[in-house]
C-alpha cells in the first residue's frame, strides 16, 4: 500500500516540472518573437542610416569635385588622386567591417530553446 503514494508523488512532480518548463519555453519563445520585431525596427534604422550615409557620400564627392575645379590650374592631379585614394580606402574599410559583422550572425536563444525542449521530452519519457 505504500508503493502507490511515491508513484503518484513522482508523477505529480514530473507534471509540475513539465508545466514549469513549458511556461519557461513559452516565455522564451515570446521573447524571441519580440526580439525579431526589434530586429525589424533596427533594420529600418539601418536603412535610414545607409540612406543618410549615401547622401553624405554624394556630398563628399561633390565637395571633392568642387575642390578639384577650384585647384584646376595648380594641383588638379594631386587633388583628384588624394580624393580617389581616400574614398576607395574608406569604402574598402566599411565593406570589410560589414562583411565581418554579417558573418558573425545571430543565434539568439536557439540553444536555450533546444535545451528546454530536451528537458521536457526527458520528463515525459520517464512517465
C-alpha positions in Angstrom: 0.0 0.0 0.0 2.9 2.3 0.4 4.1 2.0 -3.2 1.3 3.9 -5.0 1.9 7.1 -3.0 5.5 7.6 -4.2 4.5 6.8 -7.7 1.7 9.5 -7.6 4.1 11.9 -6.0 6.7 11.3 -8.7 4.1 11.8 -11.4 2.9 15.0 -9.8 6.4 16.3 -9.5 7.1 15.4 -13.2 3.9 17.1 -14.2 4.7 20.2 -12.2 8.2 20.3 -13.7 6.8 19.7 -17.2 4.4 22.6 -16.7 7.1 24.8 -15.4 9.4 24.1 -18.3 6.5 24.6 -20.8 5.9 28.0 -19.2 9.6 28.9 -19.4 9.8 27.7 -23.0 6.7 29.7 -24.0 8.2 32.8 -22.4 11.5 32.4 -24.2 9.7 31.9 -27.5 7.7 35.1 -26.8 10.9 36.9 -26.0 12.4 35.6 -29.3 9.4 36.9 -31.2 9.8 40.3 -29.6 13.5 40.3 -30.4 12.7 39.6 -34.0 10.4 42.6 -34.0 13.2 44.7 -32.5 15.5 43.4 -35.3 12.9 44.7 -37.9 12.9 48.1 -36.2 16.7 48.1 -36.2 16.6 47.2 -39.9 14.5 50.3 -40.5 17.0 52.3 -38.6 19.8 50.8 -40.6 18.1 51.7 -43.8 17.7 55.3 -42.8 21.3 55.3 -41.7 22.5 53.9 -45.0 20.4 56.4 -46.9 21.9 59.3 -44.8 25.4 57.9 -45.5 24.6 57.7 -49.2 23.6 61.4 -49.3 26.6 62.4 -47.2 28.8 60.4 -49.6 27.3 62.2 -52.5 28.0 65.5 -50.7 31.7 64.5 -50.1 32.0 63.6 -53.8 30.6 66.9 -54.9 32.8 68.7 -52.4 35.9 66.9 -53.8 34.8 67.8 -57.4 34.4 71.4 -56.3 37.9 71.4 -54.7 39.3 69.8 -57.9 37.8 72.5 -60.1 39.0 75.1 -57.6 42.5 73.8 -57.8 42.4 73.0 -61.5 45.2 75.3 -62.5 47.7 74.4 -59.8 47.2 70.9 -58.3 44.3 69.2 -60.1 46.0 65.7 -60.3 47.1 65.7 -56.7 43.5 66.7 -55.6 41.9 64.0 -57.7 44.4 61.4 -56.7 44.1 62.0 -53.0 40.3 62.1 -53.2 40.2 58.8 -55.1 42.6 57.0 -52.7 40.7 58.4 -49.7 37.3 57.3 -51.0 38.4 53.8 -52.0 40.1 53.3 -48.7 37.0 54.3 -46.8 34.8 52.1 -49.0 37.1 49.1 -48.5 37.2 49.6 -44.8 33.4 49.9 -44.5 32.9 46.8 -46.7 35.3 44.8 -44.6 33.5 45.7 -41.4 30.1 45.0 -42.8 31.2 41.6 -44.1 32.7 40.7 -40.7 29.6 41.6 -38.9 27.4 39.7 -41.4 29.4 36.5 -41.0 29.1 36.7 -37.2 25.3 36.3 -37.5 23.0 35.8 -34.6 21.7 32.6 -33.0 19.9 34.2 -30.0 18.2 31.7 -27.7 18.4 28.8 -30.2 20.4 26.7 -27.7 18.2 27.6 -24.8 15.0 26.7 -26.5 16.5 23.4 -27.7 17.7 22.5 -24.2 14.3 23.3 -22.7 12.6 21.1 -25.3 15.0 18.2 -24.5 14.3 18.6 -20.8 10.6 18.4 -21.4 11.0 15.3 -23.5 13.1 13.7 -20.9 10.5 14.3 -18.2 7.7 13.0 -20.5 9.6 9.8 -21.3 10.0 8.9 -17.6 6.3 8.7 -17.2 
